Structure formats: C-alpha cells, structure tokens
Amino acid sequence: MRKVSSVFWITLVLVILAVLFGALTPEGFKAVTGDITAFITTSFGWYYLLIVTAIVLFCGYFIFSPIGQITLGKPEEKPEFSRISWFAMLFSAGMGIGLVFWGAAEPLSHFAIDPATAAPGSQEAFVESMRYSFFHWGIHAWAIYAVVAMSLAYFQFRKGAPGLISATLKPIFGDKVNGPLGTVIDVLAVFATVVGVATTLGFGAIQINGGLAYLFDIEISFFVQVIIIIIVTILFLASAWSGISKGIKILSNMNILLAGILLVLIVIIGPTLLIFNTFTDSIGAYLQNIVKMSFQAAPVDGELRGWIDGWTIFYWAWWISWAPFVGVFIARVSRGRTIREFLVGVLLLPTIVSFFWFAAFGSTAMHVQKAGTDLTGLLTEETLFAVFNELPMSMLLSIITVILISTFFITSADSATFVLGMQTTYGSLYPPNMVKLTWGIAQSAVAIILLSSGGLDALQNALIIAALPFSFIIILMMVSLYKELDKERKELGLMIKPNPKPKRRNK
C-alpha cells in the first residue's frame, strides 16, 4: 500500500488503540466516554446550537447570492450522475439507517414517553413530537453536510486541490496545510468518520436484530448483532471492491425504490388522512418555531435542558461527526453542479422526504399507541416492527424493512470505505481496494466494540465526543470557502448589489 499517506497509519493506530481499550475494559470505556459526554453536553450545548444555526444561515446566503451561479467544477462542466442517481446516493449515504431506526421511535418517544414540555399522550405532545422530529432531521442536519461537501467540491473540482479536508483550509493557512498541521486536520476528519459510521453500523445491527426477533423469534443479543455486522461487512466490502459507479450507485437506487415502496404501503394501509394532515400541520409548526428551537438552551429549566442535551445536542453532534464522511461523498458525486443547484438539492429535497417519512411512520406509531396498544415498554429497535404488527400485511412490511435496513447498512459502510480510502491516499478519486478493505474491517471492529461496551449509550457518547473537535474545523472551512468564493465573485464580476446609476454629466 505504497500510495497511502501518513494519515492512514496515524489514524489506524488511534482506531486500534480505541478498539483495544474498549475490548479489554468495556465498563471503563463506557464510564470514560460517559463522563466526557456529560462534560461536553453541559459545557458546549450552547456552542452546538450556535454553530449549527450559523451553518444554516451560511448556506442560505449562497443560495440567494450571485455566488450561487459558480459551478462546483470547471466552467461548462456537466454533472457525472443524473439527478435521480445523485439524490439517491446522497440520501442513502446521509440518513438511510437513521430514518428507518427513528422514523416511528422518535415521534413516539416525544409523544408518549418523554415529551419536551407537554404532558405525555396529550394533543400538545402529538404536535410537539412531530415539530421536534422535523427539526432534528430537517434543514439543520443537511446544512452541516452541505457546507462540508460544498467546500470540498469547490476546492477539489474547481481549484484542482486534492480531495482532503486540510486542502480546503489553504486560503487561511497557506502551505502549512501540506505539513503537520494538515495531517492533524485530516486525522481528526478520518477518526470522526470511523466513529460516526461505526455508530450507525451499530444502530443498523441492533435494528436488524430487532426485526429478526419479531419475524423469526431470534433472540436480541450482542452475539447475534456481531454475526449481522460480520455478514454485512462481507457484503459491503464486495460492493466497495466494484467501485462507486457500480456498487454504490446500484445499491443507492435500490434503497430509494425499497424506501418508496415501504412509504407508499404505510400511507395506504395506515391512517392515511392523519398522515397527510400531520405532514401539513407539522410543516407550519416547524416554520413557526424554527428560530426558537434553533436557539433554545433552557438556561433555567433543568428538565428541559436535559431533554435538549439528550436529543437536539446529540443530533447536532451526530450530524457533525458524519459531516466529513457524507461531505466527502456528496462532493464526489456532485461535480459539475452549480452551487445554487447543489444547495437546493442537498438542503430541500432530502428535508421534504424526511418530513413526509416522519409524518407517515410517526403518525402511524402514535395512532397505534392511542388506539390502546402500548408501545412505550419496547426497545427502540423493536418499535417499528411492533407498529407493523398492528397493521394489515405486517409480515410483508417487516420483511421489506429488514431488507431496506440491510441495503442502507451496506450503502453507508460502502460509501464510508470509499471516503476513508480517499482521505488516506492523498485525496485519490480511486483509492486502492486494499485500503478500502482495511477501513471496512476497522469500522466494523469499532462498531462491535462500541456495542460490547454499553450498546446505545456508548454509541451516543462516542458520537458526541468525536464531533466536538471537527466542529472547529467546519468553522475554518466556512471562513476559507467564503474568502475564496468572494474573491472569485469579484474576478467574475458577479454583483451582490447593482451598480449605482451613473451620475449625469453637466452640460
């Protein structure tokens, strides 16, 4: 593997050390990550709220600015992928497993188990549950991905820089990014990617296990989840071996097809009118409260503060920890699109789909709960299958869901091995298969260790910890990107304000 960079070896050593620590002292690993997470959420919750809101405003500026005309590539360059395949790939890589895992469970939790402010099971809790679900999975999440992807695509495809996180900071640090500083930046990005993707692989394995338990009475256990991870690892490595234009593209299109079938079935056989009414009403509630939710830190309400830490701050950390992986991948498949088309596509389309997904699955779960079937005592991974159990065609719905989770699982891991390979081979668009194989195995090992050391608690702790250092890099990327784009705007004569009217000459 002579093409690999020092980033590969440094990060690999860090990953191995983390895996050994978790394997040898799982309780100690859980305790340490728990303490660090408690410190971060208590001390930096306000910071996460501010930075994510700033990212949304930053992206919004470029949509309406003349800068939006600039192409993420050479002038006149055409996109490599069709809009449908492009959307399918960015959506599958960005949120696939998470939507299936939380689509019914999160609204149900906000409604009947632990509402933010309303009484459990009340009409207020119903409305509040959808509003917060939309908030957590909407524009804020995709803006984090978008700003990283836009920066990478601009510098790589328009300026000819290598596809590395460090390369996007050259306007600030100059040639220093080619030395130790750049190595530190790229190591942080790669390590955050490994932890973020491993966490989602853990979620995927847990829910596949939950589905198999419901379908075939297979026990929910760590051993079964390890077997699932091993099988899926073999499958996604086989896909990664075939390259981005084959394996990932085919799987992503399959994901969209399966997700579409499942969504249509739920709308038809579920509470159809409630779903459409909830979707419409919740968009209004989301837009009315988006500013308040974006800055809500609850400084004098300890109970609400704890809720925000456990949900909103966790999600913002989750998206940030995934940003280097999803950002690099979205940048790779977005070459040739204008900044405006890119941002509208990345921010709005996935957001609308996510909103309708939560309206469909969340409304159905809460409808089942209100009808008398208590879902509150179930494990998170069992919730969706328990909802299906109360609907017609439950077996078909469950089978489609298990297949969908598996394909999302494979696509996310497949995309991540490509991104990790790219980031550790000097930004190569075609990283060697052995490098991808190494990172694929490393991701799976971290997922297994995180599961063994405390399940979802350890997974969530690892996410929040990995996100904090990378959030500072995102701030630098925004400064660097604006500096370079504003410079090009002036060179191209793209005006933010119209030229003043010429003064009349005195006759």
N, C-alpha and C positions, 0 to 999 in steps of 0.2 A: 504494500500500500504506500508506494513512494509519493503519491500525489497528495497525501493528507497533510494538513497544516499542524502546527503546534497546538492549535485549539482542540484538535481531535484528541490528542494524548492527554492534555491537561484536564479536559472535561471528563474524559473516560476514567481517569484516576479518581476524580471527585465523585463520579457516579458509583464507582466500585467501593469507595470508602463509605458512601452513604448506604449502599446495599449491605455491606458488612456490618455496619453499625446497627441497622435495622434487623438483620438476621440474627446477630449474636445477642443483642439486648432489646427485644421488641418493646418491652414495657418502658425501658429507659428512653427509647426512641420516641415513643408516644408521649411520655412525660415532657421531654425536652421540646418537641415540636409544639406541644400544647402550651407550655409556658411562653415560648417565643410568640406564638399566635395571639395569646391573650395580651401580651405587651403591644403588639402591632395594632390590633383592632382597637385597643383602648387609647393608644397614643397617636395613631395615624389615621383613624377613621375619617376625621375632618379632611385630611390630606387627600384620601382616595376620592371623597365626594367632590372636592375642588378640581382635582386634576382631570377626572373623567368628564365633568361638565365643561371644562376648558377645551378638552379634545372635541366634544360635540360642536362647540362654537367655532373652533378652528376649521373643522370640516365644512360647516355651513358657510363660512366665509368664502371658501374656494368654489363652492357650487355656484354662488351668485357673482363671484368676481370674474373679470375678464381672463384671469389666470386659468379658469376652467377650460379655456379653448386649447391649452397646451396638451400635446399628445404624450402619453407615457411610452415613449419610443421615438424613433426618428420621424421627422415630418413626413406625412403621407403614408406612414407605415400602417398596415391593416392588421386587425386582431387575428391571432392564431386560431382561436376557437370560436364557434358560433355562440350566440348569446345564450341559448338553452344549455349547451355543454358548460359554458363559462359559469352560469348561475348554479348549475348542478354541482360543479366541483367546489365552488367557494362555499356553498351552503352545506355540502356534505362534510367538508373539512372543518367548517366553522362551528357547527352546532348539532350535528346529527344525533349522536347518542344522548346528549343533554336534553333535547326536546322530547325524546321518547321517555327518558327516565323521569323528567319532571313535569311532563305535559299534564298529567292528571294529579300527580302527588303534590305539586306546589300549590295550585289553587285550593285543593282540598285542605292542605295544612293551614293556609291563610284563612280559610273559611271555618273549619270545624275544630282544629287542634290548637293553633297558636296564632290568632289574628293579631295584626299590628296594634290596633286600638279598639276595634269593635268587639261586641260580645260574641262568643263562639256560636255559630249556627244562625246568626241573625241576618236580616236582609242587608244591613250595613256591611257585615263581614263578607257577604257574597260579592257586593260591588267592590269593596276594598281588595278582596283577594285577586280579582281579575286586573284591577288597576296596577297592583304591585307586580303581578306576573308579567304584564305588558312592559312595565318599567324595567324589570330586570333583564328581559330578553329582547328589548327593542333597540332604539337608535343608539343609546349609550354604548351598548355592547358592540354593535357593529362599527361605531365610530372608532373605537380602540383598534379594531382590526384594520380599519380603513386607513388610519393615519400612518401606521407602520407599513402597510402594503404600498400606499401611495409614495412614501418616501423611498422605499426600496426600488420600486418600479421606475421612478423618475431618475434616480441616480444610476441605476444599472442600465436601463434601456435607452435613456436619452443622453446621459452623460458618459456612458461607457465604463462606469465604475464596476468593480466586482460585486456580486450579489451578496454582500456581507452587511450586517448591521453597522459595523465600525465604519464602512465606506461612506455611509450616509452622513457622517459627522465631520467629514473632511473640511467643509466650509468653516467650521468652528476651530478645529484643532490642526488643520493642515496635514503635513506629512507625518505628524506624530501618530496618526491612526494606523500607520504601517509598522509601528513598533509595539512595545509592551502595552501601551495604552489601548491600542486596537485589539490586542489579544485578550486583555481583561474584559473589554466590552463584548467581544464575541463569545468568550467563555460564559459570561453571565447569560447571554441570549440562549446559548445551546443548553446550558444547565436548566434554565427556566422552561425551555421546550420539553426536555426529557421529563421533568417533574409534572408539568402541566398535562402532557399527553398520557403519561403513566397513570395519573389520577383519573383521567377519563376512561382509560382502559379498565381501571378498577371498577368504575361505575358500570361500564358495559358488562363486565364479567358478572357482577352482582345481579344485574337485572336479567341477563340471560339465564342465570341460575334460578332466579325467581320465576321466570317463565316456564322453565323446565319442571320446576317443582309443582307449578299449577297444572301443567299439561300432563306430566308423566309421573308425578309424585316422587321426583328425585329430591333428595334432601338438600337443604340450603346449608352449605358448609364451605369452609376455606379450601378443602381438598378438591371439591367439585369446581370451584372457581379457578383454581390453579390449572386443572385439566382444560377448562374452557380457554384460559389465556394461552396455554401451550398450543392447542389446536388452531386458534385464531392467529397466533404468531406464525405458524407454518403457512397458513393461507395468505396472510398479508405480505410475508416475505416473498412468496411465489409471485404475487401481484407486483410487488416493488421491483422484482427482477425484470419484469416485462417493460418497465418504463412508464412515464407519465401519460403518453399519448395512447397507451393501450389499457393497462390495468386500471389506473385511477379514473380515467375518463369513462370506461365501460362501467365500473362499479358505481361511479357517481350518478350516471344516467339511470342505473338500476335502482339506486336509492330513491331518486326523485319519483320514479314510477311506483315503487312499492309504497312510499310515503303518501303519494297521491291516492292510491287505491285505498289504503287504510283510512285516510282522512275522509274520502267520499263515503265509505261504508259507515263511518261513525256519524256523519251528518245525516245519512238516510235512515239508519236504524236507531239512532239516538234521539234525544229531544230536539228535533230539527228547529222548530220555531224559537226555542230558548237559546239555541246556539247562535242563530243569526241576530236575535235581539241583544244577546250578551256581547257579541262582537261589536255591534254598532254602538251600544251604550258605553262599552268599556273604552273604545277609542276616544269618545268625548270626555270621559272621566280622566283618561290618561293625558290628553292635551290640556285639560283644565288644571291639572295638578302637577304637570311635569316640572315646573320651576320649583315648587315647594318640595317635591320628592327629591329633586337633584341636590338640594342644599340641606335636607333635613338631618340634623345631627343630634337632636333631642338632648341638649345640654343639661336640662334639669329634670328629665324624666328617665330614671334609671331603667325602668322596664322596657320602654320603647327603645332606649339606647341599646339595650341588649339585643332586642329584636333586629334592629338595623345592623348591628355587628354580625349577627348570625346569618342574615340574608343579604342585604344590599352590599355591605362591605365584602362579604365572602364572594359575591358575584363579581364585583368590580375587580377583586384580586384574581378571580378565576379567568376573566377575560384578559387581564393584563398578562398573566402567566402564559396564556395561549397566544398572545399577540406576536411574539417572534416566529412561532411555527406557522400560524394561519397567515400572518402578514407576508412572510417569505413565499408561501404557497400561492396566495392570492396575487401577489406581484408577478409571480412566474406565469400565471395563466391570464394576466390582464394586459399583456404587452400590446400596444397598438391602439388602446382606447384613450379618449381624451379624459382629462381629469374630471370634467363635469359628468360625463357618461359613467365613468368609473365610480364616482361618489354616489350618484343617484342609484346606480345598480347595487352597490355594496350596502348602502345605508337603508334604502327604502324597500326594495323588493324582499330581501330576507326578513325585514321587520314586519311587513304586512303578512307574509306567510306565517311567521311565528305567532303573530297576534291571532290569526284565524285558527291555528293549531291549538293554542291555549283556550280559545273560546270554545272549540269543539270538545276537546278532551277534559278541560277543566269544568265546563258546564255539565257535561255528562257525569263526571265523578260527583259533583255536588248534588246533581239531580238524584243520583242513586243514594247518596247519603241522606238526603231529605225524605226519600221515599221509605226509609226505615232500615236499610242495610248499613250497619255500622262499619265504616272503613278505617276508622281512626286508630284501631289497635294493630293494624297490619304493618309489616315492614315496608319501607319506601319502595323497594323493588317489587313488592307484590301488589301494590295499589292498582296499577293499570290492569293487571290480569283479573283482579277481584272485580273491577268495574265491568270488564268484558263478561264476567261470569253472570252478570245480571242482565245481559243483553241477548237478543237473538244472534245466532251464528257465532257464539262465543269461542268455540274451538277454532274456527277459521280466523277470527280476529287475532287470537293468541298466536297461532302459527305464523301468520303474516308478520306480527310484531317481533317474534323471536328471530325470524329471517332478516327483518329490517334492522334490528339492533346488531345482528351479526355483520351485515354488509356495511353499516355505518362504522362499526368497530374496525373492520378490515380497512375501510377507506381512510379513516382518521390515522390509523397506525401506518398505513402505506404512505400517505401524504407526509407524515412526520419523518419517516425514514428517508424520504427524498430530501426534505428540508434540512434535516440534520447532516445528511451526506453533503449537501450543497454548502452548508455553513462551515464544514470542516475540511473542505477541499478547495479553499480559496475562491469560493463562490461559483464553482463549476455548475453549469446547467445540466450536466450529465455525469453526476458523481459515480464512482466505481461501485459495482454491485457488492463487493466485499465490505466497503464502508457502510453501505445501507444495511447489510446483513448484521454488522456489528451493532449498529444503533438500534435495529429492530429487537435484537436479543436484550440489549441493555434496557430499553423501555419496558419490555415485559418483565424483566427481573425487578425493576423498581416497582412496577405495579404489584407484583407478588409480595414484595417486602412491605409495601405500604398496607396491603390488605392484612398481612400477618400481624402487623403491629397495631391494630386497632380499627380496622375497617374504615368506615366513612369518616370517623373523627380524624384519624391520621392522614387520610387523603385530603381532607379540607385544610388541615393545618399546614401540610406541605405546600399546598397551593398558595396560601396567603403569604407564607414566608418567601417563596420563590418570586412572587410578584413585586415585592417592595423594591429591591434593587433595580429591577428592569424598568420600573415606573420612572426613575430618574433619567434613564436612557431615552425613554419616549419623549420626555420634555426637551432633551437636547436635540432629538430628531426633528421635533416641531420647529425649533429655532433655526436649525440648519436648513430645513426644507423651505421655510418661509424666506430666509435670506437668499437662497439660490433662485427660487421662483420669482421673487420680486425683482431680482437683478435681470432675469431673462425677460420678465414682463416689460421692463424699461427698454431692453435691447430690441424687442419685437414691436414696441410702440403700442402695447395694449394698455388702454387708458382706463383707470378706475373712475376718474371724473372727466367729463367732457372738457375740451379746451375752451377757455373763455372766449367770448365773442371778440373779434379784432376791433381795436379802437378805430373810430372814424378819423380820417386824416382831415386836418383843417384845410379848407380851400384857400 
